Amino acid sequence: MRVPGRRFSRGRVVMLPSRPDGYLTTAEAARVAGVDASTIRKWRERGWLAAQGLSERGWPLHTAEAVWAADRLVREHSITASASGVDPRRLRKTARAA
């Protein structure tokens, strides 16, 4: 259930949505998942994330729960299917820190 003014927190990014209806834009969804906006667009193309609504301009909107579910789906499949078992997000975080 969406409660206006509540923060999205599940051990991840804590943020308030910029829209009064509580939906997240593609950029905000990317921040919640810790990925680039282009990754969110690829998830939509591949069917891993469906838009839960459209903005006034026709841009896709998402709920935080749907973004987290897509992120979990991608993590589960990419890590088990990967020969190395390395999560690419961890590599990116260590590269940024250096």
Secondary structure, DSSP 8 states (H G I E B T S, - for coil): ---TT--B-SSS--B--SSTT--B-HHHHHHHHTS-HHHHHHHHHTTSS--SEE-TTS-EEB-HHHHHHHHHHHHHHHHHH-SS---HHHHHHHHHH-
